[in-house]
Amino acid sequence: MAFAVRSTSSISMAKSFAKSSNARLSVVSRASEQEPATPAPSTSESAPQKVVSTSAPEEVVSTSGYTKPTPPPAPFAATLGDVMNFGGAAPEITNGRLAMVGFVAALGAELSSGESVLRQIGDEPTLINITFLLFIAASLIPMFQNKKAEAFGPFTPNAELLNGRAAMIGFAALLAFEATNGAAMF
């Protein structure tokens, strides 16, 4: 592996750049075939020297032994399209959560009042819409922050998906039953 030492003017330019920016210098350059390899001039100062390796087409030239570490990659910011796409988790999780809330609330209100689901929605649309918007926001915010769903005892992400699917089917069946009979189920 052969090394070539750059001229003193290159070194002085590098020193002035390093002083002006208060940073250590790391430069990527190519070694020139026209520059002959010369021995490093001996100086009493401990001034850094620019040394270039001629063994590869792209080399790192450094005025000191320190190279600045690369910054960590920026966190991935999920967009609405990423979260709500056809294969994304948000549509099924959000609809499943809304179906679980809706099915339990509809059955509870139907058992206590004897009113059908559509009558219940007509009686109090504002509270139902606010509840749904809160559940949608609570479901989407962790997805935009790229947080993974974690298991908590028997409450696992797969169990939530299964219960959400069952609630969607149950709520649809409740609506179909009430539509065909024209009255509340209970």
C-alpha positions as a printed Julia matrix, in Angstrom:
186×3 Matrix{Float64}:
   0.0     0.0     0.0
   1.66    3.2    -1.15
   0.99    6.6     0.42
   1.39   10.02   -1.14
   1.87   13.19    0.87
   0.1    16.27   -0.44
   1.88   19.6    -0.74
   2.27   22.01    2.17
  -0.18   24.48    0.59
  -2.9    21.79    0.69
  -2.12   21.2     4.35
  -2.26   24.89    5.18
  -5.62   25.17    3.37
  -6.94   22.25    5.38
  -5.69   23.83    8.63
  -7.37   27.14    7.85
 -10.62   25.37    7.0
 -10.47   23.37   10.22
  -9.78   26.51   12.26
 -12.55   28.5    10.58
 -15.19   25.86   11.16
 -13.9    24.66   14.56
 -14.19   21.11   13.34
 -11.8    18.38   12.4
 -11.52   17.72    8.71
 -12.34   14.53    6.88
 -12.25   14.73    3.11
 -12.85   12.11    0.47
 -10.63   12.47   -2.57
  -8.93   10.48   -5.25
  -5.21   10.03   -5.34
  -3.68   11.47   -8.46
  -1.41    9.26  -10.49
   0.68   12.27  -11.5
   1.76   13.15   -7.96
   4.87   11.24   -6.98
   5.08    9.72   -3.53
   7.45   11.82   -1.44
   8.54   11.26    2.11
   6.75   13.28    4.76
   8.64   16.45    5.72
   9.86   16.29    9.25
   8.61   19.13   11.37
   9.04   19.83   15.0
   5.39   20.86   15.29
   2.75   18.23   15.79
   0.78   19.66   12.87
  -1.44   17.15   11.16
  -0.46   16.08    7.68
  -2.7    15.07    4.84
  -1.99   11.49    3.79
  -3.72    9.82    0.86
  -3.77    6.12    0.13
  -3.26    5.33   -3.57
  -4.42    1.73   -3.32
  -8.13    2.33   -3.96
 -10.02    4.75   -6.21
 -11.73    6.49   -3.28
  -9.8     7.22   -0.12
 -10.35    9.08    3.1
  -8.01   11.99    3.66
  -7.79   13.14    7.22
  -5.82   15.85    8.98
  -6.08   13.97   12.25
  -6.81   10.47   13.46
 -10.38   11.46   14.26
 -13.28   10.87   11.89
 -16.68   12.29   12.68
 -19.23    9.54   13.35
 -22.15    9.34   10.98
 -25.38   10.63   12.48
 -28.14    8.12   13.16
 -30.8     7.9    10.48
 -33.79   10.15   10.95
 -36.8     8.36   12.4
 -39.3     7.26    9.81
 -42.36    9.47    9.96
 -45.43    7.54    8.9
 -47.83    9.38    6.65
 -51.59    9.0     6.45
 -51.14    7.04    3.23
 -48.71    4.63    4.91
 -50.99    4.02    7.88
 -54.29    3.83    6.0
 -53.2     1.91    2.89
 -54.94   -1.31    1.94
 -52.3    -3.52    3.55
 -51.78   -1.22    6.54
 -52.77   -2.03   10.09
 -54.89    1.05   10.74
 -58.06    0.18    8.8
 -58.61   -3.2    10.4
 -57.51   -2.22   13.91
 -59.54    1.0    13.92
 -62.66   -0.61   12.46
 -62.31   -3.54   14.85
 -62.06   -1.24   17.87
 -65.03    0.8    16.73
 -67.03   -2.37   16.11
 -66.19   -3.69   19.6
 -67.33   -0.43   21.22
 -70.39   -0.18   19.01
 -71.49   -3.78   19.46
 -71.18   -3.72   23.26
 -72.84   -0.29   23.51
 -75.66   -1.24   21.12
 -76.39   -4.5    22.93
 -76.25   -2.82   26.34
 -78.56    0.0    25.3
 -80.88   -2.41   23.52
 -81.16   -4.61   26.6
 -81.85   -1.64   28.88
 -84.2     0.38   26.63
 -85.53   -2.06   24.06
 -84.69    0.35   21.19
 -83.07   -0.76   17.94
 -79.55    0.3    16.96
 -80.73    2.79   14.33
 -83.14    4.36   16.85
 -80.28    4.67   19.39
 -78.07    6.39   16.78
 -80.93    8.78   15.95
 -81.49    9.62   19.64
 -77.89   10.62   20.4
 -75.74   11.1    17.26
 -73.39   13.7    18.78
 -72.17   11.55   21.66
 -71.72    8.55   19.38
 -69.72   10.59   16.84
 -67.5    12.1    19.56
 -66.85    8.64   20.98
 -65.94    7.29   17.55
 -63.62   10.25   16.82
 -61.82    9.75   20.15
 -61.33    6.04   19.44
 -60.09    6.77   15.91
 -57.58    9.33   17.2
 -56.42    7.01   20.0
 -55.91    4.24   17.43
 -54.04    6.34   14.84
 -51.66    8.34   17.04
 -49.46    5.35   18.05
 -49.36    4.23   14.42
 -48.06    7.63   13.29
 -45.37    7.35   15.99
 -44.38    3.87   14.72
 -45.03    2.2    18.06
 -45.44   -1.55   18.03
 -48.42   -3.17   19.72
 -47.29   -5.17   22.73
 -48.95   -8.06   24.52
 -50.3    -7.44   28.01
 -51.29  -10.74   29.57
 -54.12  -12.24   27.51
 -54.48   -8.98   25.55
 -52.32   -9.61   22.49
 -52.4    -7.88   19.1
 -53.7   -11.09   17.49
 -56.47  -11.41   20.09
 -57.48   -7.79   19.42
 -57.68   -8.47   15.68
 -59.74  -11.62   16.23
 -62.12   -9.87   18.66
 -62.42   -6.91   16.29
 -63.31   -9.2    13.4
 -65.89  -10.99   15.51
 -67.37   -7.63   16.62
 -67.59   -6.44   13.01
 -69.45   -9.59   12.04
 -71.64   -9.38   15.18
 -72.53   -5.72   14.59
 -73.35   -6.42   10.93
 -75.49   -9.4    11.98
 -77.28   -7.24   14.58
 -78.05   -4.59   11.94
 -79.19   -7.27    9.43
 -81.44   -8.93   12.03
 -83.05   -5.62   13.02
 -83.48   -4.59    9.38
 -85.25   -7.85    8.44
 -87.49   -8.0    11.55
 -88.1    -4.26   11.83
 -87.61   -4.35   15.64
 -84.9    -4.61   18.27
 -83.29   -8.01   18.77
 -83.95   -8.11   22.52
